[in-house]
Amino acid sequence: MDSNIEKINDSTVIINDLRINDLVVMKAFNNKSLLILLAKRVKQLRTANKLTQEQAYNDTGIHFGRIEQGKRDASYTTIYKIADYFNLSMEEFFGDGFK
């Protein structure tokens, strides 16, 4: 977590000593950096399994290229399908390999 962000409970954080809702905090984060993390993780999984983007698309119907380029913010269900495709739980998907 950012040094100026402190978690208070499941729905409240403090930024610069101001309490605000988590949704506002999410808007403050750099969304592009989050997309880049997702892009790297998806590409790492695909290449580790020796799959092309076309093969992964044909198997799942998910356009891996857009995700891997950071052009598409994947929904929860899309991420779930990708994790399932690689036989990973969501915890494993967002685990150590998501850096």
C-alpha positions as CSV (number, residue, x, y, z in Angstrom):
1,M,0.0,0.0,0.0
2,D,1.2,3.5,-0.7
3,S,3.0,5.1,2.3
4,N,0.3,7.8,2.7
5,I,-2.5,5.3,2.6
6,E,-3.4,3.5,5.8
7,K,-6.1,0.8,6.0
8,I,-8.5,1.3,8.8
9,N,-11.1,-1.4,8.2
10,D,-12.6,-3.2,5.2
11,S,-14.3,-0.1,3.8
12,T,-12.3,2.9,5.0
13,V,-8.8,4.2,4.5
14,I,-6.9,7.4,5.4
15,I,-5.1,9.4,2.8
16,N,-3.3,12.4,4.1
17,D,-5.4,12.1,7.3
18,L,-8.7,12.3,5.4
19,R,-11.2,9.4,5.6
20,I,-12.7,8.5,2.3
21,N,-14.4,5.5,0.7
22,D,-12.3,2.8,-1.0
23,L,-13.9,3.5,-4.3
24,V,-12.5,7.0,-4.2
25,V,-9.1,5.6,-3.3
26,M,-9.2,3.2,-6.3
27,K,-9.8,6.2,-8.6
28,A,-6.7,7.8,-7.1
29,F,-4.5,4.9,-8.0
30,N,-2.7,4.9,-11.3
31,N,-5.0,2.6,-13.3
32,K,-2.4,2.2,-16.0
33,S,0.1,0.6,-13.6
34,L,-2.6,-1.9,-12.5
35,L,-3.3,-2.8,-16.1
36,I,0.5,-3.3,-16.7
37,L,0.6,-5.7,-13.7
38,L,-2.3,-7.6,-15.2
39,A,-0.8,-7.6,-18.6
40,K,2.5,-9.0,-17.3
41,R,0.8,-11.7,-15.3
42,V,-1.4,-12.9,-18.2
43,K,1.5,-12.9,-20.7
44,Q,3.8,-14.7,-18.1
45,L,1.1,-17.5,-17.7
46,R,0.5,-17.8,-21.5
47,T,4.2,-18.0,-22.4
48,A,5.0,-20.4,-19.6
49,N,2.4,-22.7,-21.1
50,K,4.0,-22.2,-24.6
51,L,0.8,-20.8,-26.0
52,T,0.3,-18.2,-28.7
53,Q,-2.3,-15.5,-28.2
54,E,-4.2,-17.1,-31.0
55,Q,-4.2,-20.5,-29.3
56,A,-5.4,-18.9,-26.1
57,Y,-8.1,-17.0,-27.9
58,N,-9.3,-20.1,-29.7
59,D,-9.5,-22.0,-26.4
60,T,-11.2,-19.2,-24.4
61,G,-12.7,-16.6,-26.7
62,I,-10.7,-14.0,-24.7
63,H,-8.6,-11.5,-26.6
64,F,-5.3,-12.0,-24.8
65,G,-3.5,-9.4,-27.0
66,R,-5.6,-6.5,-25.7
67,I,-5.1,-7.6,-22.1
68,E,-1.3,-8.1,-22.5
69,Q,-0.9,-4.7,-24.1
70,G,-2.6,-3.1,-21.2
71,K,-5.4,-1.8,-23.5
72,R,-8.2,-3.7,-21.9
73,D,-9.2,-3.6,-18.3
74,A,-10.4,-7.2,-17.8
75,S,-13.6,-7.8,-15.8
76,Y,-13.6,-10.1,-12.8
77,T,-15.3,-12.9,-14.8
78,T,-12.6,-12.6,-17.5
79,I,-9.8,-12.8,-15.0
80,Y,-11.6,-15.8,-13.4
81,K,-11.8,-17.5,-16.8
82,I,-8.1,-16.9,-17.4
83,A,-7.2,-18.3,-14.0
84,D,-9.4,-21.3,-14.6
85,Y,-7.8,-21.8,-18.1
86,F,-4.4,-22.1,-16.5
87,N,-5.8,-24.3,-13.7
88,L,-5.2,-21.6,-11.0
89,S,-7.4,-20.4,-8.2
90,M,-7.9,-16.6,-8.0
91,E,-5.5,-16.6,-5.0
92,E,-2.9,-18.3,-7.1
93,F,-3.5,-16.0,-10.0
94,F,-2.9,-12.9,-7.8
95,G,-0.2,-14.6,-5.7
96,D,3.5,-14.5,-6.1
97,G,3.4,-14.3,-9.9
98,F,1.4,-11.1,-9.8
99,K,4.3,-8.6,-9.4
